[in-house]
Amino acid sequence: MGVGLSKRILASIAIAKERGATLRVGPELEIPGYGCLDHFLEGDTVLHSWEVLAKILVSDEAMGIVCDIGMPIVHKNVIYNCRVIIHDRRILLIRPKMWLANDGNYRELRYFTPWMKHRQWEDHYLPRIIQAVTKQTKVPFGDAVISTLDTCFGVELCEELFTPASPHILMGLDGVEIFTNSSGSHHELRKLYTRVELIKEATLKLGGIYLYANQQGCDGDRLYYDGCAMIAVNGRIIAQGSQFSLNDVEVVSATIDIEDVRAHRAKSSRSMQAASAERYHRIEVPFALSRGKFDDITGEDSASLSGNNSIDVRFHSPEEEIALGPACWLWDYLRRSRTQGYFVPLSGGIDSCATAVIVYSMSRLVTEAAKRGDQMVIADARRIAGEPEDSTYIPIDPREFTGRIFHTCYMGTENSSAETRKRAKQLSFAIGSYHTDLNMDSVVTAVRNLFGFVTGIRPQFRSHGGTNAENLALQNIQARLRMVLAYMFAQLLPFVRGRSGGLLVLGSANVDESLRGYLTKYDCSSADINPIGGISKTDLKKFIAYAEHAFDLPILASFLDAVPTAELEPMTENYVQSDEADMGMTYDELSVFGRLRKVQKYGPYSTFTKLVHEWGSFLSPLQIAEKVKLFYFEHARNRHKMTTLTPAYHAESYSPDDNRFDLRPFLYPSRFPWQFKKIDEVAAVLPDRSIQSGSVDKAKTE
């Protein structure tokens, strides 16, 4: 919460008024920001929210327009998530949230209490700083609606839309014609469609106008709130905002004829239900939202009247979502952390490649905004790039800007191939990053020799006769030394280039590798933040294929053709290390396991029974059983790695993030004795219906 937030709220109100709007709706908890988390429990957060509201109330911008504003309020010593409806320096209604989001990333019940007195209200006594402005001592608090001279509107708050018995149903049957929804909904790949369908459905049968506002940007956490404000009329979307943007303020507006709602509702069956609907208390106000049917209507207003028009909702492909969402998140993080750029170790593989291309996508967005004259983006870009205060620098070339703020490094060893080194160098040149290339064999050898000096035993790779323990330890030390070097280079490269400050280190572990635990604890997966940590390998490959053409980066084709490998073991004529071979399962299989485990809430046995039906045509029950047991064994014994997982952009519904999203033990009986025994018993008696089995049986009969 700060001066910047109040300025943005006032700017949005001013823009809405300039467009002739009479009702303005902002996102959920917009005054303090939705991401305050445990700070909502602090009295200061509520106090400062009232102070900002007082500033809004006395402003000229907030005169002559109804504003629906979000903030936490303590009512009778209980903290509520509220909407405050204001007009001309008066508070008309405080509407507390009734159904709280408490799944996945949401923990609203930790901070707030739901308002359980449905269709009831009581007096709320205002703090003195507000009384001094509004000249009111108390205002209505509860589940009520606002009745103007020409219509009636009510509030539905974020999660309430997603519930089976949403408030808009009973409000609409009681004559409420306009519904406002203030949301704090975060981005997840392929999620927007669900949100749009719910907004359309809310008024399709019921009839009405639905105003949906959502936060946009990084709110200091793993989430990116993806905007996409919308206006719907009678089940049709008539206006839509951007889903991903660097804009600090965005306003979506429309001119609507309320008679369209009344005509839509003129149906016998709807009227029968409405006639028996329970009554909402109406706060009556002496003003109208419309200016009259003919008075003071301009040609521009007539031209923009929605009528029966609708727009085609803009849905980004998953590849576009990956290009835009994490890029916007990275920009918000960079400018708010006030650091000088990013650093990532480039391995020549597809994961670090994807991280680098997302940073390049960020640079593209920055230069596009700068070309449009976005002064906030230009000011941030100058500061991050180390320009003096009187600089006239404007970032217009994404490669040039990337060279200023993005640093990459190939950290090779004797196990690295010439191909990966070449790919890393070519990629850095294509996107314009400041690139360094080094061999770290001397550092690895020094550690290896130190261990030999202390213990008298010099560990060997498996291919040189070493044990599995030696082989794994020698791989891990390479990976961990890369992390140490990454942080050293991130701290000192700006100094090398004659600049001050430091860089943020980016991680490059994808969601599937985290789920399987296929990473070294405290290696290059350990970083400051990770833009791809919530994205599957399958989606990352599709993103790289998209970016090859969309960003004109032909070098990306070579990354798609390469076999994923850690390059931590010596290559021989008979052995080249492969990620999928090391893991014992494919990345596509990992995505399936991840969704069943988290989204479908399946344990080992339910996963097995589900996959017998889904994979039974090409795998035998015994083969499926082995795959399921291997996944859950590896997931369980590596679960401890999730406790130190780098904060990652949340993009996938099956993320194993241990911090807030996927809360589970990190010490498991990893062989699941009861579950695995039951799987084995069932698999042993199930018939084999796989194609390969049928071919064998047929060969035997012939």
C-alpha positions in Angstrom: 0.0 0.0 0.0 1.3 3.4 -0.8 1.0 6.7 -2.7 1.4 4.9 -6.0 -1.6 2.7 -5.4 -3.9 5.6 -4.4 -2.7 7.5 -7.5 -3.5 4.5 -9.7 -7.0 4.2 -8.2 -7.7 7.9 -8.7 -6.3 7.7 -12.3 -8.7 4.9 -13.1 -11.6 6.9 -11.7 -10.6 9.9 -13.8 -10.4 7.9 -17.0 -13.8 6.4 -16.3 -15.3 9.8 -15.8 -13.7 11.1 -19.0 -15.4 8.4 -20.9 -18.8 9.4 -19.4 -19.1 6.5 -17.0 -21.3 6.8 -13.9 -20.3 3.6 -12.2 -16.7 2.5 -11.7 -15.7 -0.9 -10.3 -12.1 -1.8 -9.2 -10.5 -5.1 -8.3 -10.7 -7.0 -5.1 -9.0 -5.4 -2.1 -7.6 -2.8 -4.4 -6.6 -0.3 -1.7 -4.0 -2.5 0.1 -3.6 -5.0 -2.7 -4.8 -8.6 -2.7 -1.4 -10.0 -1.9 -1.0 -8.6 1.6 -1.6 -12.1 3.1 -0.8 -12.2 6.8 -0.5 -8.4 6.8 -4.3 -8.3 6.6 -4.2 -9.4 10.3 -2.4 -6.2 11.2 -4.3 -3.2 12.4 -2.1 -0.9 10.4 -3.3 -2.4 7.1 -6.9 -1.6 8.0 -5.9 1.9 9.3 -3.9 2.8 6.2 -6.7 1.5 4.0 -9.1 3.9 5.7 -6.6 6.7 5.2 -6.4 6.0 1.4 -10.2 5.8 1.2 -10.4 9.2 2.9 -8.0 10.6 0.3 -10.2 9.2 -2.5 -13.4 10.5 -0.9 -12.1 14.1 -0.8 -10.8 14.0 -4.3 -12.4 15.8 -7.2 -12.0 12.7 -9.3 -14.5 10.7 -7.1 -17.2 13.4 -7.4 -20.1 12.7 -9.8 -19.5 9.0 -10.1 -20.4 5.9 -8.1 -17.2 4.0 -7.1 -17.0 0.4 -5.9 -13.7 0.1 -4.0 -12.2 -2.8 -2.1 -10.5 -2.9 1.3 -10.4 -4.8 4.6 -12.7 -3.6 7.3 -13.0 -4.5 11.0 -16.7 -4.7 12.0 -17.4 -5.5 15.6 -13.8 -6.8 16.0 -14.1 -9.1 13.0 -12.0 -8.6 9.8 -14.0 -8.7 6.6 -13.0 -8.5 2.9 -15.3 -5.7 1.8 -16.5 -3.5 -1.0 -17.2 0.1 -0.2 -19.7 1.9 -2.4 -19.1 5.6 -2.5 -20.7 8.6 -4.2 -20.1 12.4 -3.8 -18.1 12.1 -0.5 -20.6 9.7 1.1 -20.5 6.0 1.7 -23.7 4.3 0.5 -23.0 0.7 1.6 -20.2 -1.6 2.9 -20.7 -5.1 1.4 -18.6 -7.9 3.1 -17.6 -11.0 1.1 -19.8 -14.0 1.9 -18.1 -16.9 0.3 -14.3 -16.9 0.7 -11.7 -18.5 -1.6 -9.7 -21.1 0.4 -8.3 -23.6 -2.1 -5.0 -23.8 -4.0 -3.2 -20.5 -3.7 -6.0 -18.9 -1.7 -6.1 -18.7 2.1 -8.8 -16.1 2.7 -10.2 -17.8 5.8 -6.8 -17.3 7.4 -7.3 -13.6 7.4 -11.0 -12.9 6.9 -14.4 -14.2 8.2 -17.3 -14.6 5.8 -20.5 -12.6 6.3 -23.0 -15.3 7.1 -26.1 -13.1 7.6 -27.4 -13.3 4.1 -29.8 -10.6 3.0 -29.3 -8.9 6.3 -27.5 -5.7 7.2 -26.6 -3.6 10.3 -25.0 -0.3 11.2 -21.2 0.1 10.9 -19.8 3.0 12.9 -17.1 4.8 10.8 -13.7 5.9 12.1 -13.3 9.6 12.8 -11.1 10.2 9.8 -14.0 9.1 7.5 -16.6 10.9 9.6 -14.7 14.2 9.1 -15.1 13.7 5.3 -18.5 12.1 4.8 -20.3 13.8 7.8 -21.7 10.3 8.5 -21.5 8.5 11.8 -22.7 5.1 10.6 -23.5 3.4 7.3 -25.2 0.2 6.3 -23.0 -2.9 6.5 -24.1 -6.3 5.1 -25.8 -8.1 2.2 -27.9 -5.3 0.6 -28.2 -3.6 -2.8 -28.3 0.0 -4.1 -31.5 1.3 -5.6 -30.9 4.4 -7.8 -33.6 6.5 -9.5 -33.4 4.4 -12.7 -32.0 0.9 -11.8 -30.7 -1.3 -9.1 -27.2 -2.7 -8.7 -25.6 -5.2 -6.3 -22.2 -6.7 -5.5 -20.9 -10.2 -6.2 -17.4 -10.7 -4.9 -14.8 -12.8 -6.8 -15.2 -16.4 -5.5 -19.0 -15.9 -5.1 -19.3 -16.1 -8.9 -17.6 -19.6 -8.8 -20.0 -21.0 -6.2 -23.0 -23.2 -7.2 -25.6 -20.8 -5.6 -24.1 -17.5 -6.6 -25.6 -14.3 -5.1 -26.4 -12.9 -8.5 -29.2 -15.5 -8.9 -31.3 -14.3 -6.0 -30.3 -10.6 -6.6 -31.4 -10.9 -10.2 -34.7 -12.5 -9.3 -35.3 -9.6 -6.8 -34.9 -7.0 -9.6 -31.1 -6.2 -9.4 -30.1 -5.3 -13.0 -26.4 -4.6 -12.7 -23.9 -6.8 -10.9 -20.4 -5.8 -10.0 -17.7 -8.4 -9.5 -14.3 -7.3 -8.1 -11.8 -10.1 -8.4 -8.3 -11.1 -7.4 -8.0 -14.0 -9.9 -4.5 -15.2 -10.9 -3.3 -16.5 -14.2 -3.1 -20.2 -14.8 -2.6 -21.7 -18.3 -5.9 -22.4 -20.0 -7.9 -20.9 -17.1 -9.4 -17.8 -18.7 -12.0 -19.8 -20.6 -13.7 -21.0 -17.4 -13.8 -17.5 -16.1 -15.4 -16.1 -19.3 -18.0 -18.8 -19.4 -19.1 -18.2 -15.8 -19.4 -14.5 -16.5 -21.5 -15.1 -19.6 -23.6 -17.8 -17.9 -24.3 -15.4 -15.0 -26.6 -13.2 -17.1 -27.5 -15.6 -20.0 -30.6 -17.1 -18.2 -31.0 -14.4 -15.6 -30.5 -11.3 -17.8 -28.5 -8.4 -16.5 -25.3 -6.4 -16.8 -22.1 -7.9 -15.3 -19.1 -5.7 -14.6 -16.0 -7.7 -13.9 -12.8 -6.1 -12.7 -9.6 -8.0 -11.9 -6.1 -7.1 -10.6 -3.3 -7.2 -13.2 0.3 -7.7 -12.4 2.6 -9.2 -9.8 1.5 -8.4 -6.3 4.8 -9.5 -4.6 4.2 -13.2 -4.8 4.4 -16.2 -7.1 1.1 -15.2 -8.7 0.4 -13.0 -11.7 -3.1 -11.5 -11.7 -4.1 -11.5 -15.3 -6.6 -8.7 -15.6 -9.0 -9.3 -18.5 -11.7 -7.0 -17.2 -15.0 -7.6 -18.9 -18.5 -6.3 -19.4 -21.3 -8.7 -20.2 -24.9 -8.0 -21.1 -27.5 -10.8 -21.2 -24.9 -13.5 -21.7 -22.8 -11.6 -24.3 -19.4 -10.2 -23.7 -19.4 -6.6 -25.1 -16.0 -5.3 -23.8 -12.8 -7.0 -22.7 -9.5 -5.7 -21.3 -6.0 -7.1 -21.8 -5.0 -10.2 -20.0 -1.3 -9.4 -20.0 0.1 -5.8 -20.0 2.7 -3.5 -18.6 0.2 -0.8 -18.0 -0.3 0.4 -14.5 -3.9 1.5 -15.1 -6.4 0.1 -17.6 -10.0 1.0 -17.9 -12.7 -1.0 -19.8 -15.9 0.9 -20.5 -19.2 0.5 -22.4 -22.5 2.4 -22.8 -25.4 0.2 -22.2 -29.2 0.5 -22.6 -30.8 -0.9 -19.4 -34.0 -1.6 -21.4 -32.1 -4.5 -23.0 -32.1 -6.2 -19.7 -35.8 -5.7 -19.0 -36.7 -7.0 -22.4 -34.5 -10.1 -21.9 -36.2 -10.8 -18.6 -39.8 -10.5 -20.0 -40.3 -14.3 -19.8 -43.1 -16.1 -18.0 -41.0 -18.7 -16.2 -38.5 -16.2 -15.0 -41.3 -13.9 -13.8 -42.9 -16.7 -11.8 -39.6 -17.4 -10.0 -39.0 -13.6 -9.5 -42.5 -13.1 -8.0 -41.6 -15.5 -5.1 -38.0 -14.4 -4.6 -36.8 -13.4 -1.2 -36.3 -9.7 -0.7 -33.0 -7.8 -0.5 -32.8 -4.6 1.6 -32.4 -1.7 -0.9 -30.3 1.4 -0.1 -32.3 4.1 -1.8 -30.2 7.0 -3.3 -31.5 10.2 -4.9 -29.6 10.0 -8.2 -29.6 8.1 -11.5 -26.8 6.2 -13.3 -28.3 7.2 -16.7 -28.6 10.7 -18.1 -32.1 10.1 -19.5 -33.2 8.6 -22.8 -32.7 11.7 -25.0 -31.2 14.5 -22.8 -27.5 15.2 -23.3 -26.8 12.1 -25.4 -23.9 12.7 -27.8 -23.4 11.1 -31.1 -20.4 9.3 -29.7 -22.6 7.8 -26.9 -25.1 6.6 -29.5 -22.4 5.1 -31.6 -20.9 3.2 -28.7 -24.3 1.9 -27.4 -23.9 -1.9 -27.1 -27.3 -2.8 -28.3 -27.3 -6.5 -29.3 -23.6 -6.4 -30.3 -21.0 -8.7 -28.8 -17.3 -9.2 -29.3 -15.2 -12.3 -29.9 -13.4 -12.9 -26.6 -9.7 -12.9 -27.1 -8.1 -16.1 -25.8 -4.4 -16.4 -26.0 -2.9 -19.8 -27.0 -1.0 -21.5 -24.1 2.2 -20.7 -26.0 1.3 -17.0 -26.1 0.3 -17.1 -22.4 3.8 -18.4 -21.6 5.4 -15.7 -23.7 3.4 -12.9 -22.0 2.4 -13.9 -18.4 5.9 -14.8 -17.0 7.4 -11.9 -19.0 5.0 -9.4 -17.3 5.7 -11.0 -14.0 9.5 -10.7 -14.5 9.2 -7.0 -15.4 7.1 -6.2 -12.3 9.6 -8.1 -10.2 12.6 -6.4 -11.7 11.3 -2.9 -11.4 9.9 -3.3 -7.9 13.0 -5.1 -6.5 15.1 -2.2 -7.9 17.9 -4.4 -9.2 19.9 -4.0 -12.4 18.8 -7.1 -14.4 18.7 -10.8 -14.5 21.4 -13.6 -14.8 20.8 -17.1 -15.9 23.3 -20.0 -16.6 22.6 -21.2 -20.1 23.1 -25.0 -20.4 22.3 -25.3 -24.1 19.2 -27.2 -23.1 15.5 -26.3 -23.6 14.7 -25.2 -20.0 17.4 -22.5 -19.6 16.6 -21.6 -23.3 12.9 -21.1 -22.4 13.9 -18.9 -19.4 16.1 -16.8 -21.6 13.5 -16.4 -24.3 10.9 -15.3 -21.7 13.3 -12.5 -20.7 13.7 -11.6 -24.3 9.9 -11.5 -24.5 9.9 -9.1 -21.6 12.3 -6.9 -23.4 10.0 -7.0 -26.4 7.0 -5.8 -24.3 9.1 -3.1 -22.7 10.2 -1.7 -26.1 6.7 -1.9 -27.5 5.4 0.1 -24.5 8.2 2.6 -24.9 7.4 3.1 -28.5 3.8 3.9 -27.4 5.2 6.6 -25.1 4.5 4.8 -21.8 6.4 7.2 -19.5 6.3 4.8 -16.5 7.9 2.0 -18.5 10.5 4.3 -20.0 11.4 5.7 -16.5 11.8 2.2 -15.1 13.8 1.0 -18.1 16.2 4.0 -17.7 16.7 3.3 -14.0 17.2 -0.5 -14.5 19.6 0.1 -17.4 21.8 2.4 -15.2 21.0 5.6 -17.0 21.5 8.9 -15.2 18.5 10.9 -14.1 18.7 13.4 -17.0 19.0 10.6 -19.6 16.9 10.7 -22.7 17.4 7.0 -23.5 14.3 5.2 -24.8 14.4 1.4 -25.3 13.2 0.8 -28.8 15.3 -2.3 -29.8 14.6 -5.5 -27.7 18.1 -6.9 -28.4 19.8 -3.7 -27.4 17.7 -3.5 -24.2 18.3 -7.2 -23.4 22.1 -6.6 -23.7 21.8 -4.0 -20.9 19.7 -6.0 -18.4 20.2 -9.7 -19.2 23.4 -11.7 -18.5 24.0 -15.3 -19.5 26.8 -17.7 -18.9 27.8 -21.2 -20.2 29.5 -23.1 -17.4 31.1 -26.0 -19.1 33.0 -29.1 -17.8 34.8 -32.0 -19.4 31.4 -33.7 -19.6 29.9 -30.8 -21.7 29.5 -31.2 -25.4 30.5 -28.7 -28.1 26.9 -28.7 -29.3 25.4 -27.4 -26.1 28.2 -24.7 -25.8 27.5 -23.6 -29.4 23.8 -23.5 -28.9 24.1 -21.4 -25.7 26.4 -18.9 -27.5 24.2 -18.7 -30.6 21.1 -18.1 -28.5 22.7 -15.4 -26.5 23.7 -13.6 -29.7 20.2 -14.0 -31.1 18.5 -12.3 -28.1 21.4 -9.9 -27.4 22.3 -10.9 -23.9 25.7 -10.1 -22.3 27.3 -13.6 -22.5 30.2 -15.2 -20.8 31.7 -18.7 -21.4 33.8 -20.6 -19.0 35.2 -24.0 -18.1 34.9 -24.9 -14.4 36.9 -28.2 -14.5 39.6 -26.7 -12.3 37.0 -25.9 -9.6 35.4 -29.3 -9.8 38.8 -31.0 -9.7 39.8 -29.0 -6.7 36.8 -30.1 -4.7 37.2 -33.7 -5.9 40.9 -33.6 -4.8 40.0 -32.1 -1.5 37.7 -35.0 -0.7 40.4 -37.5 -1.8 43.0 -35.7 0.4 40.8 -35.8 3.5 39.4 -39.3 3.1 42.1 -41.1 1.0 39.5 -42.1 -1.6 39.0 -40.3 -4.9 35.4 -40.8 -6.1 35.0 -42.1 -9.7 32.1 -41.9 -12.2 30.2 -45.1 -12.8 31.6 -45.3 -16.4 35.1 -45.4 -14.8 34.2 -48.1 -12.3 32.7 -46.0 -9.5 29.6 -46.9 -7.4 26.2 -45.3 -7.8 26.9 -43.2 -4.7 30.2 -41.9 -6.2 28.5 -41.3 -9.6 25.7 -39.2 -8.0 28.0 -37.2 -5.8 30.3 -36.2 -8.7 27.2 -35.1 -10.7 25.9 -33.1 -7.8 29.1 -31.2 -7.1 29.1 -29.9 -10.6 25.5 -28.8 -10.4 26.1 -27.1 -7.0 29.2 -25.3 -8.1 27.3 -23.8 -10.9 24.9 -22.3 -8.4 27.8 -20.8 -6.4 29.4 -19.4 -9.6 26.0 -18.0 -10.7 25.6 -15.9 -7.6 29.1 -14.7 -7.8 28.7 -13.6 -11.4 25.3 -12.1 -10.7 26.9 -9.9 -7.9 29.9 -8.8 -9.9 29.0 -8.6 -13.6 27.5 -5.1 -13.2 30.7 -4.0 -11.5 32.7 -5.6 -14.4 30.6 -3.5 -16.8 31.2 -0.3 -14.8 27.8 -0.2 -13.2 26.5 -0.4 -9.6 24.1 -2.9 -8.1 23.5 -6.6 -8.7 21.5 -9.0 -10.7 18.7 -11.4 -9.8 19.5 -15.1 -10.6 16.8 -16.9 -12.6 16.1 -20.6 -12.2 15.3 -23.1 -15.0 13.7 -26.1 -13.4 10.3 -27.0 -15.0 7.3 -28.2 -13.1 7.7 -31.9 -14.1 11.3 -32.1 -12.9 10.2 -30.6 -9.6 7.4 -33.1 -9.3 9.7 -36.0 -9.9 12.5 -34.5 -7.9 14.8 -34.7 -10.9 17.1 -31.9 -9.7 20.0 -31.4 -7.4 19.1 -29.6 -4.1 20.9 -26.3 -4.1 22.0 -26.4 -7.7 21.0 -24.1 -10.5 17.4 -24.8 -9.7 18.2 -22.7 -6.6 17.8 -19.1 -7.7 16.0 -15.9 -6.7 12.9 -16.6 -8.9 12.0 -19.0 -11.6 9.7 -18.0 -14.5 9.2 -21.6 -15.8 8.9 -23.5 -12.5 5.2 -23.8 -12.9 5.3 -24.9 -16.6 5.5 -28.4 -18.0 8.2 -29.6 -20.3 5.5 -30.4 -23.0 4.2 -26.8 -22.9 7.8 -25.4 -22.9 8.6 -27.2 -26.1 5.5 -25.8 -27.7 6.4 -22.4 -26.5 9.9 -22.6 -28.0 8.4 -23.8 -31.3 6.0 -20.8 -31.2 8.8 -18.3 -30.3 11.0 -19.6 -33.2 8.7 -17.9 -35.6 6.9 -15.3 -33.5 10.2 -13.8 -32.3 12.2 -14.6 -35.4 14.7 -16.8 -33.6 15.7 -19.6 -36.0 18.3 -20.9 -33.5 15.4 -22.3 -31.4 14.9 -25.2 -33.8 18.2 -26.7 -32.7 17.0 -26.8 -29.1 13.8 -28.6 -30.1 15.8 -31.3 -31.9 18.3 -31.9 -29.1 17.9 -34.8 -26.6 17.4 -33.4 -23.1 20.5 -34.2 -21.1 22.1 -33.0 -17.8 25.7 -33.5 -19.2 27.0 -34.4 -15.7 28.5 -37.8 -16.6 31.3 -38.6 -19.1 30.0 -39.6 -22.5 31.2 -42.9 -24.0 30.7 -44.8 -27.3 27.8 -46.7 -25.6 26.4 -44.1 -23.2 25.1 -40.6 -23.5 23.1 -39.2 -20.5 19.4 -38.7 -21.1 16.9 -37.0 -18.8 14.0 -39.3 -19.6 16.2 -42.4 -19.3 17.5 -41.1 -15.9 14.0 -40.5 -14.7 12.5 -43.8 -15.8 9.5 -42.0 -17.3 8.7 -39.5 -20.1 7.8 -35.9 -19.5 4.3 -36.5 -21.0 3.8 -39.3 -18.4 4.9 -36.9 -15.6 2.2 -34.4 -16.7 -0.4 -37.1 -16.4 0.8 -38.2 -13.0 0.9 -34.6 -11.8 -2.7 -33.9 -12.8 -4.0 -37.1 -11.3 -2.1 -36.5 -8.0 -3.0 -32.8 -7.5 -6.0 -31.8 -9.7 -7.9 -35.1 -9.5 -6.7 -35.7 -5.9 -5.7 -39.3 -6.5 -3.4 -41.4 -4.4 -1.2 -44.3 -5.7 -4.0 -46.8 -6.0 -6.6 -44.5 -7.6 -3.9 -43.4 -10.1 -3.3 -47.0 -11.0 -7.0 -47.8 -11.5 -7.5 -44.7 -13.6 -4.5 -45.4 -15.8 -5.5 -49.0 -16.3 -8.5 -47.6 -18.3 -6.5 -44.8 -20.0 -3.3 -46.6 -20.8 -4.6 -50.2 -20.9 -4.7 -50.2 -24.7 -0.9 -50.0 -25.0 0.4 -51.1 -21.6 -0.3 -54.1 -19.5 -1.6 -53.7 -15.9 1.7 -54.9 -14.6 3.6 -52.3 -16.7 1.2 -49.6 -15.5 1.7 -50.7 -11.9 5.4 -50.4 -12.2 5.2 -46.9 -13.7 2.8 -45.7 -11.0 4.9 -47.2 -8.2 8.1 -45.6 -9.6 6.5 -42.2 -9.9 5.1 -42.2 -6.3 8.4 -43.6 -4.9 10.5 -41.0 -6.6 8.0 -38.2 -5.8 7.9 -39.2 -2.1 11.7 -39.6 -1.5 12.5 -36.3 -3.3 9.6 -34.4 -1.7 12.1 -32.7 0.7 13.5 -30.8 -2.3 10.2 -28.9 -2.6 10.8 -27.2 0.8 13.7 -25.2 -0.7 12.2 -24.8 -4.2 12.9 -21.4 -5.8 9.8 -19.2 -5.9 8.3 -19.8 -9.3 5.6 -18.2 -11.5 2.5 -20.2 -10.9 1.1 -21.4 -14.2 0.1 -25.0 -13.7 -2.7 -26.6 -11.7 -0.5 -29.5 -10.6 2.5 -27.5 -9.3 4.2 -29.2 -6.4 5.1 -25.9 -4.8 5.4 -26.7 -1.1 5.2 -23.1 0.2 1.5 -22.3 -0.3 0.0 -24.4 -3.1 0.7 -28.1 -2.5 0.9 -28.6 1.2 2.1 -32.1 2.0 4.6 -33.9 4.3 8.3 -33.9 3.1 9.1 -37.1 5.0 7.2 -40.1 3.5 7.2 -43.8 3.8 8.3 -43.7 0.1 7.5 -47.3 -0.7 3.9 -46.9 0.3 3.6 -50.5 1.7 -0.2 -50.7 1.9 -0.9 -48.9 -1.4 1.7 -50.6 -3.4 0.7 -54.1 -2.1 -2.9 -53.4 -3.2 -1.7 -52.3 -6.6 0.3 -55.4 -7.1 -2.6 -57.7 -6.0 -5.0 -56.1 -8.4 -2.5 -55.8 -11.3 -1.7 -59.5 -11.0 -5.3 -60.6 -11.7 -6.3 -58.0 -14.3 -6.4 -59.2 -17.9 -3.9 -57.7 -20.3 -5.8 -55.8 -23.0 -2.8 -53.9 -24.5 -2.2 -54.0 -28.2 1.3 -55.5 -27.7 -0.3 -58.4 -25.7 -2.9 -59.0 -28.4 -0.1 -59.2 -31.0 1.7 -61.7 -29.0 -1.4 -63.8 -28.4 -2.2 -63.7 -32.1 1.3 -64.8 -33.0 1.0 -67.7 -30.6 -2.2 -68.9 -32.2 -0.9 -68.7 -35.7 
